Amino acid sequence: MIRPTIVAIAAAATIQCFSPGPDRAAQLSSCQLISGDGDALARCLVMKYDWPADTAGPAKLAWQWHLDSIRADHEAQAAAVLAAQLERERQLAEAAQARERHYMAIDSAYWVCYGPVSLHFIAHGGPELRAAGEARCLAARDSALRRAGLPRDREPN
């Protein structure tokens, strides 16, 4: 009769011989979750799962390459977004400057129109003529602003 102890030892040895062993992919995934770079991954694999250094080395390099490629892609995307924002700001500033130049040109034409009216009023009086001249100059200014597509809510500068 076979003793139960011998059967148990034989069963344990058989199970040990035919068991698949540690799941290396699961161990690698587990260490990748907590590793911020290749060195930390290799340290985790060696310390936690007793991987030999020659096996942890290629995993370390592959993980570091993966992280570096993610970082490079992120930096490229960030640079593209920043460049687009800067271009948009440049376009807005250029449009504002062009709008201001338009205002200045139109206001200059207003003052060329209003100058003689004002001088005539100073020399000869006649507030009605001054008001009519100013209205004519303001109407010409409003028309120029409308043609330029600019708001007419600001006073001549």
C-alpha positions in Angstrom: 0.0 0.0 0.0 1.2 3.5 -0.9 1.4 5.9 1.8 -0.6 9.2 1.5 2.5 11.3 2.1 4.3 9.8 -0.9 1.3 10.4 -3.1 1.1 14.0 -2.0 4.7 14.6 -2.8 4.4 12.9 -6.2 1.3 15.0 -7.0 3.1 18.2 -6.0 6.1 17.3 -8.1 3.9 16.5 -11.1 1.9 19.7 -10.8 5.2 21.7 -10.5 6.6 20.0 -13.6 3.6 20.6 -15.8 2.4 24.0 -14.5 3.0 26.8 -17.0 5.2 28.9 -14.6 4.9 32.6 -13.9 2.9 34.7 -16.3 5.7 37.0 -17.6 3.4 39.3 -19.5 1.3 39.9 -16.4 4.4 40.7 -14.4 5.6 43.0 -17.1 2.3 44.8 -17.2 2.2 45.1 -13.5 5.6 46.8 -13.4 4.7 49.0 -16.3 1.8 50.4 -14.4 4.1 51.7 -11.6 7.2 52.6 -13.6 7.9 56.0 -14.9 10.9 55.1 -16.9 12.9 52.1 -18.1 15.2 51.9 -15.1 12.3 51.8 -12.7 10.7 49.0 -14.8 13.9 46.9 -14.8 14.2 47.5 -11.0 10.6 46.3 -10.5 11.0 43.2 -12.6 14.3 42.2 -10.8 13.2 43.0 -7.3 9.6 42.0 -7.3 9.6 39.1 -9.7 13.2 37.9 -9.6 13.8 38.4 -13.4 17.4 37.9 -14.4 19.1 41.2 -15.5 19.6 40.0 -19.0 15.8 39.5 -19.4 14.9 42.7 -17.7 17.3 44.8 -19.9 15.4 44.4 -23.2 12.1 45.1 -21.4 13.7 48.2 -19.9 14.8 49.5 -23.4 11.5 48.7 -25.0 9.6 50.5 -22.2 11.8 53.5 -22.3 11.5 53.7 -26.1 7.7 53.5 -25.8 7.6 56.3 -23.2 10.0 58.5 -25.2 7.8 58.1 -28.3 4.7 59.1 -26.3 6.6 62.1 -24.9 7.8 63.1 -28.4 4.3 62.8 -29.9 2.9 64.9 -27.1 5.5 67.6 -27.5 4.9 67.7 -31.2 1.2 68.1 -30.7 1.7 70.8 -28.0 4.1 72.6 -30.4 1.5 72.5 -33.2 -1.2 73.8 -30.9 1.0 76.6 -29.6 2.0 77.5 -33.2 -1.6 77.7 -34.2 -2.5 79.8 -31.2 0.4 82.2 -32.0 -0.6 82.4 -35.6 -4.2 83.2 -34.7 -3.0 85.9 -32.2 -0.8 87.4 -34.9 -3.7 87.5 -37.4 -5.9 89.1 -34.8 -3.3 91.8 -34.0 -2.7 92.4 -37.7 -6.5 92.8 -38.3 -6.7 95.2 -35.3 -3.8 97.3 -36.6 -5.4 97.4 -40.1 -8.7 98.4 -38.6 -7.0 101.2 -36.6 -5.2 102.4 -39.7 -8.5 102.5 -41.5 -10.0 104.6 -38.6 -7.0 106.9 -38.7 -7.3 107.5 -42.5 -11.1 108.1 -42.3 -10.6 110.5 -39.3 -7.9 112.3 -41.1 -10.3 112.9 -44.0 -12.9 114.1 -41.5 -10.5 116.7 -40.1 -9.5 117.8 -43.6 -13.2 118.4 -44.2 -13.9 120.0 -40.9 -10.8 122.2 -40.7 -12.0 124.9 -43.1 -15.5 124.8 -41.6 -14.0 125.5 -38.2 -11.7 128.2 -39.5 -14.6 129.9 -41.2 -16.6 129.8 -38.0 -13.8 131.3 -36.0 -13.3 134.1 -38.6 -16.9 134.9 -39.4 -19.1 133.3 -36.8 -22.3 131.8 -38.0 -23.1 128.7 -35.8 -25.6 127.5 -38.3 -23.0 127.2 -41.1 -20.6 125.5 -38.6 -23.3 123.0 -37.6 -24.2 122.3 -41.3 -20.5 121.9 -42.2 -19.9 119.6 -39.3 -23.0 117.5 -40.2 -21.7 117.3 -43.8 -18.2 116.1 -42.6 -19.8 113.6 -40.1 -22.0 112.2 -42.8 -19.0 111.7 -45.1 -17.2 110.1 -42.2 -20.1 107.8 -41.4 -20.4 106.8 -45.1 -16.7 106.0 -45.2 -16.9 103.9 -42.0 -19.9 102.0 -43.4 -18.1 101.3 -46.7 -15.1 100.0 -44.7 -17.4 97.8 -42.5 -16.3 99.6 -39.4 -18.6 100.5 -36.5 -19.6 104.2 -36.4 -19.9 104.4 -32.6 -16.6 106.2 -32.0 -15.9 109.9 -32.2 -13.4 111.3 -34.7 -9.9 111.0 -33.3 
